[in-house]
Amino acid sequence: MNCWHCNTELIWGGDHDLDDFDEAEYSMVTNLSCPRCHSYVEVYYPSKNYENEQEATTENQTSN
């Protein structure tokens, strides 16, 4: 993944598990940094439980 500001390839800093939070929208966050302009990026991965709940809510709303 490249930096939005300077287009330099970002450096992976690590992944952090967010599954400890039962009602969390996200299950993992990845942090990345740019070696050129020093921007910092966090990428959140959606929780499967949250996605399933959202799909069920959407299906219920469209069927009414």
trRosetta pair geometry for C-beta under 8 A, 3 or more apart (Angstrom, degrees):
i j d omega theta_ij theta_ji phi_ij phi_ji
1 9 7.5 113 74 -150 38 64
1 10 5.2 -21 87 31 88 122
1 32 6.5 -30 74 -146 124 173
1 41 7.7 -125 119 95 134 157
1 43 7.9 155 -17 -55 176 146
2 7 5.0 7 165 -158 130 51
2 8 6.5 154 -155 75 83 21
2 9 5.7 -55 -100 -92 71 46
2 10 6.6 169 -128 -16 18 86
3 6 5.0 9 93 49 132 75
3 7 6.0 -85 66 -29 80 11
3 8 4.9 15 15 50 123 73
3 9 7.7 -73 -11 -18 83 3
3 10 5.7 132 -60 -67 74 89
3 34 4.1 49 -88 -101 137 132
3 36 6.9 -132 17 49 159 110
3 37 6.4 146 167 37 157 114
3 39 5.5 125 -146 48 114 132
3 41 7.7 -160 -116 -31 66 131
4 39 7.4 -125 44 142 81 168
4 41 8.0 125 -1 -88 102 129
5 34 7.1 -94 50 -24 109 175
5 37 5.2 -102 98 77 131 162
5 39 5.4 149 15 -44 132 147
6 34 6.5 120 43 -178 113 144
6 36 5.0 -124 99 97 153 134
6 37 4.6 154 -14 -21 135 127
6 39 7.7 176 11 -2 99 123
8 34 5.5 104 72 -157 114 99
8 35 6.5 -117 140 53 140 79
8 36 4.1 137 -15 2 163 132
8 37 7.2 160 22 2 127 89
10 32 4.0 38 155 168 133 122
10 33 6.5 144 -161 67 88 22
10 34 5.6 -58 -108 -80 75 65
10 41 6.2 -45 -132 33 153 131
11 32 6.5 152 71 -161 40 71
11 33 5.4 -27 59 65 95 78
11 34 7.5 156 12 -99 85 18
11 35 5.8 74 -21 -43 125 100
12 30 7.0 -47 -143 -177 92 109
12 31 7.9 109 -165 85 51 52
12 32 5.8 -38 -101 -104 44 82
13 30 7.9 135 53 174 76 65
13 31 4.2 -46 64 97 122 96
13 32 6.1 -171 3 -94 93 24
13 33 5.7 67 -50 -6 123 101
14 30 7.4 -168 101 -146 34 59
14 31 6.0 7 55 45 72 98
15 28 5.6 -5 -174 -175 106 116
15 29 7.2 158 -156 82 57 41
15 30 5.0 -26 -100 -97 76 76
16 28 6.8 154 77 -157 46 64
16 29 5.1 -13 57 60 98 90
16 30 7.9 179 17 -81 70 31
16 31 7.5 36 -6 -14 108 102
17 20 7.1 91 119 -16 94 90
17 27 7.3 -29 -155 163 65 69
17 28 5.8 -32 -110 -103 45 82
18 21 5.7 -31 170 27 83 110
18 24 5.2 -142 143 145 112 164
18 26 5.3 36 69 103 153 85
18 27 5.6 -177 63 -168 90 20
18 28 5.9 -163 14 -77 92 25
18 29 6.1 71 -37 -12 123 92
18 47 7.6 -100 92 -70 108 107
19 24 7.6 -137 -111 47 24 133
19 27 5.4 27 -72 -151 81 84
19 28 7.8 1 -34 -60 86 72
19 47 7.7 138 -103 -118 68 108
21 24 3.7 80 97 -44 114 118
24 27 7.0 138 97 -78 118 44
24 47 5.7 127 96 -42 81 145
24 50 7.1 -83 107 -48 47 133
25 44 7.7 37 102 155 98 136
25 46 6.5 -56 158 -135 75 74
25 47 6.0 -173 162 16 23 108
25 50 4.7 132 -136 -154 49 166
26 29 6.4 58 138 -61 139 84
26 44 4.2 -61 -122 -177 150 109
26 45 6.1 111 -161 68 90 46
26 46 5.9 -75 -107 -110 62 32
26 47 5.7 180 -138 -31 6 87
26 50 7.5 -33 -46 25 31 154
27 45 5.7 -56 59 96 84 98
27 46 7.1 32 6 124 90 26
27 47 4.3 124 -46 -98 90 70
27 48 7.0 14 -37 -2 145 73
28 44 7.5 157 88 -155 48 50
28 45 4.3 7 59 41 93 121
29 42 5.5 -6 -174 -172 112 105
29 43 6.9 152 -158 76 58 44
29 44 5.2 -22 -102 -100 82 68
29 45 7.3 -153 -76 13 34 77
30 42 7.1 153 77 -157 47 53
30 43 4.6 -13 58 58 100 100
30 45 7.3 66 -13 -27 99 103
31 40 7.0 -15 -167 -172 100 93
31 41 7.1 151 -157 83 52 52
31 42 5.4 -23 -100 -101 73 74
31 43 7.9 -174 -80 19 27 72
32 40 7.5 152 84 -161 51 47
32 41 4.4 -17 65 65 99 103
32 42 7.7 179 23 -81 73 28
32 43 6.9 35 -2 -9 114 107
33 38 7.0 -12 -177 -151 103 45
33 39 7.0 171 -154 87 57 49
33 40 5.3 -17 -105 -106 83 66
33 41 7.2 -176 -80 21 34 75
34 37 5.1 -3 111 51 136 76
34 38 6.1 -89 76 -32 87 9
34 39 4.3 37 15 44 127 85
34 40 7.7 -117 11 -61 81 34
34 41 7.7 75 -32 -11 91 105
35 38 7.8 20 -151 -75 15 54
46 50 6.1 -124 -176 76 90 116
46 51 5.2 87 138 -58 128 108
47 50 4.0 81 69 8 102 108
47 51 6.7 -169 89 -9 52 83
48 51 5.6 -54 -146 37 32 113
48 52 6.3 34 155 -20 66 105
49 52 5.8 -55 -149 36 29 111
49 53 6.5 29 153 -18 63 106
50 53 5.7 -54 -150 36 32 112
50 54 6.4 32 153 -19 65 106
51 54 5.7 -57 -149 37 31 112
51 55 6.4 32 154 -19 65 106
52 55 5.7 -52 -147 35 31 112
52 56 6.4 31 155 -18 64 106
53 56 5.8 -55 -149 37 31 111
53 57 6.4 32 153 -19 65 107
54 57 5.7 -53 -147 36 32 112
54 58 6.3 32 154 -19 65 107
55 58 5.7 -55 -146 37 30 111
55 59 6.3 31 155 -19 65 106
56 59 5.8 -53 -146 36 30 111
56 60 6.4 31 154 -19 63 107
57 60 5.8 -57 -150 37 30 112
57 61 6.4 27 154 -18 65 108
58 61 5.8 -57 -147 37 31 110
58 62 6.3 21 159 -12 66 109
59 62 6.1 -60 -144 41 29 104
59 63 6.2 25 159 -20 65 112
60 63 6.0 -59 -143 35 27 108
60 64 6.9 29 158 -25 61 106
61 64 6.2 -56 -155 24 31 111
